[in-house]
Amino acid sequence: MNAEQYIISNNTIAGNMSSNGDDPAGTKSNDLLVDRGESASNDATTNIKSINNMDRHNMEVDGSILEGGGQMIRTSLSLSIALGIRLKLVNIRGKRSPPGLGNQHTAGVKLSCQLSGGGTMIGDSFGSRDLEFIPVDVNEVSELKTEYLCDAVTAGSITLMQQIAMPILLLHNSRRNSATEVISKKQKHNENEAIKLTFLGGTNVNMSPPIDHYSLVLFPLLKRMGINIYLGEVRRGYYPQGRGRVSMSVEVTPKSINDIRFQPLNLVEQGTIVEIVGEVFGDCHADIKSKLKNEMLNAIQSQLSLLDTALELTPITINNALERQTTNKVINVGIQLVIRTSTDCLLQVNHLWTFKKTEPLIPTASVDSIASKLFNLYKCGSCVDENTADQLIIYMAFAKGSSMLVEPVSVDSTQHLSAVIYLVEKFTGAKFSIVEDSRGCRLVTCVRSYC
């Protein structure tokens, strides 16, 4: 495997290192080069140790590097707040048009500040391209309220707003309680408490996980790590109006930062297909959803037959979400599919189609392509899809032991995986290795967790 190489300059993420040695940040003299993977040298190991010895109380992140989008905001800010690290985030969404904070990002940033227990956020306004978070002193971190509201105003993605909040909630009390001997009755008896968040925006919108992905895939996988997150009310919202509403409860631990450790995640044995489940959703007429469901059932059955005739009797359950039909000129219809295996791996794909109301026709070839993509995950030996893997990295870094997963390799997944691992290693001192195999998958291992 070719080792992935990054540049870390002082406490500033400087971007991809080009093959000709160009230095986009102009800080060549202070660079630490990190090789990740089995081919990492002893020098790279030394540099990793140097990074861990660096002052992690102040961080500066260039939001235009690596994937250059919202993930740079969510990952760096959630870790900054959870760990009480002062953060300066510059060139926000530098690779997006337009750059800067959108409605969804702004709402998520404001929520994260509320969850910080008294920190200060500078630059948390729509369109802002620079952001600074100043944490409150660890001895002054306030208790969380029992309920919070986060409103994107538009059809901004609810799941991406949830994404920034979850790590903060899970680690908030751990930071607060590590600095005080005054503990509540719940803390004394080591009891978890549930914090409820209500989100307003889009539940199923392009360029983000649908809410069904969280309920059917992400939350069940996190539960295996001892992380309990539950969805309550779900009222779906779509582009362009949004108007979705989702309530979520997160069990918050009273343990200190030195004691909190999630259970390690092991997603390396794929197993055999046990069942296939799915959900058809949309603000279109019920007939369109029923047609999509029937066509997808046929496409899945064909894939099962091609894979192994013994799998033809695999249980398949696809539900139609009950929703109101839109009066907009734009309609949406989509599907979430999940393969569950004998080792409880969850392989998923999802897709959303958006049409003008006069053109609600889903091509059969498009349906077949979605089914094929789902089964390609199984054929290549992956144990989790690339989009879910990105979201698990941050939790793997806080597990008590080595966590591993096998995901497929793609250009898009490489960019996102690189970004989140890059930031997680920088903020937590954890270390990940990545090893590719001959089937188009790679083993991602957290070889050292938070320290």
N, C-alpha and C positions, 0 to 999 in steps of 0.2 A: 504494500500500500504506500502511496505517496503521502508523506506527512503534510498536514495542513499547516500553513505558516501564517503567523499574525505578528503585528508590531504592537508593543505596548510601550508607550513613552511616558515616563514619570507616572502620573495618575490620569493620563489622557489617552483614550482610545483613538488611535491614529488612522486606522483603515487597513484595507488590503495591501499586502506587500506585492508589488509587481515583480515579474521575473527579472527585469533589468535592474532591480535594486532601487527604483525611484522611491523617494520618501515624501508622500503627499503632505505630511504635517511639518516637514522641515526640522525634524528633531533627531536626526540620525545619530548624533553623539550619545544620546541617552536611551536608545532603543534596547529593548530586551526581546530577543527572538525566541518564540516558543514553538517547538515542534510537537504536534499531537499525533499519537498513534504508536504502534509497536516499534516503529523505526526511530522513535525519539532517542536522541543521544544523551550521554551523560551531561553534556553541556546544557542541553535543554532542561534536564532535571534540575540542575543547579539554578537555572534562570527561573524555573517555577518556584523554587524556594525563595529566591530573591523577591519575587512578586508577593509571596505570602508575608514577607517581612516588611513590605512597603506600608506606608501609612494609609490605612483604609478609612480614615475619618473624613477625608475630603476626596471627592471624585469629580472629574470632568469628563463628560461623554460627548463625542461628536455624533449627533443623530443622523448624519448624512452618510455614514460608512456602513459597510456590510449590507444588510437588506434595506437600510436607509428609510424605513417607514415607521409605522406605529409600534412595532414590536420593540424598537429601541427605547421608546418612551415607557411602555408598560413594564418591561423587564427591569430597566435601570431604576425607575422610580419606585416600583414595588419593593425591590431589594434595598434601596436607599432608606425608605421609610421603615421597613421591617427591622433593619439592622442599625438604624440611627446614624446613617452616614450622610454628611452634607453633600449635595449633588448640584452640579452645574451642567445643564444639558443644552448644547448649542446646535445650531443648524438642524432644528427639528424637522423631520420628514423631508430631508434635503433631496431625496430621490423621488419625491412625489410631486404631482402638479394638481393643485397648488401646494406649496410646502406649508409648514407651520401646523398649528393645532386646528383640527376640525371640531365640529360640534361634539362628536362622540369622544374625542380625545380630551377636549376641555372639560366635559362632564366627568370623565374618569379621573382626570388630574385633581379636580376640586373634591371629588369623593375621597381620593387617596389622602388628601391633606386633612380632611375631617377624621379619617381613620388613624392619623399619625399621633394622636394624643396631645396635640398642642403645637405642632410644628408650623413653620411659616412657608408659604409658597409665593414666589415672585414670578410674574409673567404668565399666570394661568388664565389668559384671555384668548378668545377666538383669534386665530391667525398668528399668534405669537410663535416666533422661531427660536426663542431662547427662554429657558426656564431654570429657576433655582429653588431648591428645597433646603431649608435650614431646620434641622431637627431640634426639638426641645431637649433640654438636659435630661439624661436618663432618670434622674431623681424626681423629675417634675412631669413625667409622662402621665397623662390623665387616663382614667378608666374609659372604656368604650361605652357608648349608649347602647341600648338594646335594639334600636331600629334606625335605619338610614334610608334616604331616598336619593336616587341618582337619575336625572332626567336629561336625555340627549336632545330634547326639544324636537329634533327631526327624526328620521328613520335610522339614526346612527345605531351601530351594532350593540345590542345588549350584552352579547357574550364577550365582546372585547372589553366592555366596561367591567364585567364580572372578572375577567382575567387579571386586571390590575389590582382588584380588591382582595382576591382570595389569599395570596401569600401574606399580605399585610395583616389581615385578620388572624390568620393561623399563627403568626409569630408576634403579634402585638403584645399580648400579656407576658410572653416569654421575655421580652426586653424589659418591660415594666417591672416584673417581679424579680428579675435578677438584681435589681438595685434597691429593693426595699424589704424590710423585715415585717412590715405591716401588711398582713394578708387577710383577705376576706374569708368568710366561712366556707365558701365554695373552694377557694384556693387551699384552705387548710385541709380539707378532705379530698383534695386532688380531683375535684369534679369539673367537668367541662360545662361551659355555658354557651347557649346558642345566640348568635347575633343575626338579626333579620335585616336583609337589604331588599329594597324594592327598586326595580329598574324600569324606566320608561324609554321606549325607542323602537328599534326594529329587532324582531326575534329571528327572522329568516331573511337575511339580505346578502347581497353579493360581497365577495372578498372577506368573508368572516364565517366562523363555524355557526351552523344553525343551532337553535336551542336544543333540538333533538340530539345533536352530537354530544352535548353535555349530559343529557339525561340517560342516553343509551350507551355511551362510551367513556367519556372522561371521568364522570363522577364514580361509576363502578370501578374503574381502574384506581382512582385515588382512594377509594374505600379499602382496597387491598393494602394500602400503605397506612391504614389507620386514620385516614382523613375523611371526616363525615360532612358532606355538603348535600343539602337537600333542596329540590325545587318544590315550591308551593304552587301558587296561582300562576298560570300561564295563559295570557291572552295575546295571541299572535299579532305581530305588526309587520308590515311590508313597505317597501318603497312604492310611492314617494311619501306617503303620509306618516308612516310609522304607527304610532298609537298602540304599540305593543306594551304589555305590562307583565313583568315576571318578578315573583318574590323568591328569595333564596335565603336559606338558613345555613350558617356555618358554625360548627362546634369549635369553640375557641378553648385551647388548653391553658390551664393556670401554671404550667411548668415554666421554669426559668430557661433562658436561652442556652445555658450550659447543659440542661437536662433534656430539652425537647429533641426528639429524634423520631422521624417517621419510620415505618417499617420499610425495609428495602424492597424494591420492585424487581421482579425477575420475569422478563418477557423474552425468553430465549428458546423455549420449546413450543413449537407451533401446535402440535397435536392434529387431530382430524376434525372435520366439520361436524358440528353437532346440530346447529340450527341456523336459520337466517331470519332476521327480523327487520322490519322497516316501518317507515312512516311517510305517507304522502301528505303534503301540506300545500296550502295556497289560498289566495283570496279569489279564486276563480269559481266557476260553476261546478257543482258536485260531479257532473257528468265528465268533465275534463279530468278530474282527479281519479275517478273510477276507471277511465280509459287508460290513464298512465299506470295505475296499479295492475290492471290486467296485462298490459303489454310488458311490464317489468317482471311479473310472475312468469310469463312465457320465456322471456330472455334469460332469467335465472335458471329455469328448468333446463333450457338448452345448454347453458354453461355447465350445469351439474352432469348432464348426460355426456358431454364431451370430456369432462374431467374423469369420471368414473361412474359406470352404470350402477354401481352399488350405492352411489350417493343420490340416486333419483328419488328416493323416498325421504330425503332430508326434510324435516318440517320447515315450512316457509310461512311466516306470518307478517303481512303488510297491512297496517291500519290506515284508514283515512281520517285525518284530523277533522273534527267538526268545527267549522268556522263560518263567519258571515261572508257573503259574496260582496266584493267591492263595487262601488259605483264609479270608480276612477276610470280614466281612459287607458290606464296601464294595469295589467293583471299579472300575478305571479303564481307559479306552481313549481313545486320541487319535491325531492325525495331524499330520505336518509336510509341507507342500507347498512346492515351490520352482520358479519359472519361471526358466530361464537364457536370456538373450538373446544375440544375435550380438555385442554389445559387452561381454559377460560381466557384465551386471547380474544381480543375484539378487533376485527379488521373492518374498517368502515370506508364508505365513500358517500358523498352527497352532492347534489346538484340542484341549481335553481334556474328556472327558465323565466324570463320576463318578456311579455308580449304587449303589443298594442291590442286593445280589446277586440279589434276586428281580425286579428291573426292568431288565435289561440290553438296553434297546431304544433305538436311535438313530433319531430321526425322519428320514425322507427329506428333509423340508424343511430340517432342520439341515445335512445333508450338502450340499444344493444351495446353501445360504447360504454355506458355507465356500468352495466352488468359485467362487461369484459374487464373493466378497470378493477372492479371488486375482486374478481377471481384471479386476476394477475397478482394481486397482493398475496393470495394464498399460494399460487404456483411458485413464486420466487422465494418462498420460505420466510417471509416477514411475519413478525408477531404483533406488530402495531403499524398503522399507517404513518406516513411522514408528518401529516398535520397534527396528529395527536402526540407524536413523539416530541415535537417542539414544546408542547405545553407541559410535558412531564419532567423536563430537565430541571427546572427550578426546584421541584419537590425532591427529586433524586439527590440533589445537593445537600439536603437536610436529613437524609435517611441514616439510620444507625447501621451502617454496613454498605457493602458494594451493591449498587443497583445496575441492572443491565437490561437492554432492550435491543431487538433486531428490527430495523426499519428499512424500507426500500430507498434506493439512491435516485435522486433526480436533481436537476439544476436548481429548481425552486427550493426543494427541501434542504439542499446544501447551504444555500444562502441563509435561510431562516435558522437552521440548526447551528451554523457557524456563529450567527449573531447571538443567539441565546446562550450558548456555551461560553462564548467569549465574555459576555457580561457576567454570567453566573460565576465563572472562575475568578474574574476580577474582583467582584464584590465579596465573595464568600471564602476564597482561598481553596475551594474544592478543585479537583482535577478530573478531567474526562479523557478517555482514550477512544479513538474511532478506528475500527478495522474493517475494511471492505472484504467481501467474499466474491467468488466467481459467478454467483447467481444474480448479482445486481442488488445485494443487500449489504448492510453494514451493522456491525455490533458496536453499540454505544455503551460504554461502561463508565460509571462514576467510581473511579478507583480511589478517590479520597474525598470524603464529604466535608461539610462546613468545619472550619477550624479558625 
